[in-house]
Amino acid sequence: MRADFYLIQKPRFREEPLLLVCELARKAQQAGQACIVLARDAAQAEKLDDLLWSFDPDAFIPHQIVDPDMEEGDDEEIEVLIATPEHDVALRPLVINLRDAAVDGAFERVLEVVPADDSARGPLRQRWVQYKDRGFTLNKHDM
């Protein structure tokens, strides 16, 4: 298993960190990997949903926020699934984690977005240690 930490550095991502999530989702789509984004809350999920439609006029990334009325199997066609904490859904091999805790469950790779704000980086340092203790291969990327 692998955990990649994306440290926000570029002004574009500092102004809108969810743009980095859009870029990561596009890379996953281009690699043919369906992914799940674990949003912190419904407001963040809605904002990400809007950005995925508008961040690049030439990109189309099939995505959907998890809907409690979705039937089993409905999400298989959706390349990027956005889940809020109140909806329990199966993880996919690739997880983009925006929540405040390390991801537990069955997956192959987790992408953690690290804010530019130093005060927000402390918990992510703890998460690094948690993944390391669980035997993950760890990588850091300056974005």
C-alpha positions in Angstrom: 0.0 0.0 0.0 1.1 3.5 -0.7 0.4 7.0 0.7 1.3 10.1 -1.3 1.3 13.5 0.5 0.8 16.5 -1.8 2.2 19.7 -0.2 0.5 22.8 -1.5 3.1 25.4 -2.5 2.0 27.0 -5.8 -0.1 30.2 -5.5 -2.8 28.7 -7.7 -3.4 25.9 -5.2 -2.9 28.1 -2.1 -5.8 30.2 -3.3 -8.0 27.2 -4.0 -6.7 23.9 -2.6 -9.5 21.9 -4.3 -8.0 22.7 -7.7 -5.2 20.3 -6.7 -7.8 17.7 -6.0 -9.2 18.3 -9.5 -5.8 17.8 -11.0 -5.3 14.6 -9.0 -8.7 13.3 -10.2 -7.8 14.2 -13.8 -4.5 12.2 -13.5 -6.4 9.3 -12.1 -8.9 9.4 -14.9 -6.1 9.6 -17.5 -4.5 6.6 -15.9 -7.8 4.7 -16.1 -8.2 4.6 -12.3 -11.5 5.2 -10.8 -11.1 7.0 -7.5 -13.1 8.1 -4.5 -12.7 11.5 -2.8 -13.5 11.5 0.9 -14.8 15.0 1.4 -14.8 16.7 4.8 -18.4 17.7 4.6 -21.3 18.3 2.2 -20.2 21.9 1.5 -16.7 20.8 0.4 -18.3 18.0 -1.7 -20.5 20.5 -3.5 -17.6 22.9 -4.1 -15.5 20.1 -5.5 -18.4 19.0 -7.7 -18.7 22.5 -9.2 -14.9 22.8 -9.7 -14.7 19.5 -11.5 -17.1 20.9 -14.1 -15.3 24.2 -14.5 -11.6 24.0 -13.6 -10.6 23.1 -17.2 -12.9 23.8 -20.1 -11.2 21.0 -22.1 -11.6 18.4 -19.4 -14.5 16.1 -18.8 -14.2 14.1 -15.6 -17.3 11.9 -14.9 -18.0 12.5 -11.3 -20.9 12.4 -8.8 -21.5 13.1 -5.1 -22.7 9.9 -3.4 -26.5 10.0 -3.2 -28.3 7.9 -0.6 -30.8 6.9 -3.3 -28.1 5.4 -5.5 -28.6 1.7 -6.0 -25.8 -0.8 -5.7 -23.7 -0.8 -8.8 -24.8 2.7 -10.0 -21.4 4.1 -9.1 -19.4 1.7 -11.2 -19.7 3.9 -14.3 -18.6 7.0 -12.4 -14.8 7.6 -12.5 -14.7 10.1 -9.6 -17.0 9.4 -6.7 -17.3 12.1 -4.0 -18.3 10.8 -0.6 -19.3 12.8 2.5 -18.9 11.4 6.0 -22.6 10.6 6.4 -22.6 8.2 3.4 -20.8 4.9 4.0 -19.5 3.7 0.7 -17.0 1.1 -0.4 -13.5 2.5 -0.9 -11.9 2.2 -4.3 -8.2 1.2 -4.9 -7.4 5.0 -5.2 -8.6 7.3 -2.4 -8.2 11.1 -2.2 -8.5 11.9 1.4 -9.7 15.4 2.5 -10.9 14.4 5.9 -9.2 14.9 9.3 -8.2 11.3 9.9 -6.1 8.6 8.2 -8.1 6.3 5.9 -8.9 2.8 7.2 -10.1 0.0 5.0 -9.2 -1.8 1.8 -7.5 0.3 -0.8 -4.1 0.4 -2.7 -3.2 4.0 -2.6 -4.2 7.1 -0.7 -3.5 10.7 -1.7 -3.4 13.2 1.1 -3.6 17.0 0.3 -1.5 19.0 2.7 -2.6 22.7 3.1 -0.1 25.5 2.9 -1.0 26.6 6.4 1.6 25.4 8.9 -1.0 25.0 11.6 -2.9 22.5 9.4 0.2 20.5 8.7 0.6 19.1 12.2 -2.2 16.6 12.0 -0.9 15.5 8.6 2.5 14.8 10.1 0.8 12.5 12.6 -1.0 10.9 9.7 2.3 10.3 7.9 3.5 8.4 11.0 0.2 6.4 11.2 0.6 5.2 7.6 4.3 4.5 8.1 3.4 2.4 11.2 0.9 0.5 9.0 3.7 -0.4 6.5 2.8 2.0 3.7 5.3 3.2 1.2 5.3 7.0 1.7 6.0 9.7 -0.9 6.0 13.5 -0.6 5.3 15.8 -3.6 5.6 19.6 -3.6 2.8 21.1 -5.5 
